Amino acid sequence: MHVLKTGLLVGLMAIGLSACGTTTGERALSGAGVGAAVGGAAAAVTGGDVSQGAVIGAGAGAATGAATDENDINLGD
């Protein structure tokens, strides 16, 4: 159960960083990459289908990245 909680926390942090980029396309692309990695890892930890988790994560990450504005997350700029 601890591994699942840690995986979810890492996933939420990664999705938060998916907004990095100056254009909507860049944020969607980076979000898709991060989401695919997190989704695949979460599926592996929980015993699910890794490829299905990666596809779902990529979709969620791309949507999150595209829906955010470059000013939503300020990383010290």
Secondary structure by P-SEA (a helix, b strand, c coil): caaaaaaaaaaaaaaaaccccccaaaaaaaaaaaaaaaaaaaaaaacccaaaaaaaaaaaaaaaaaacccccccccc
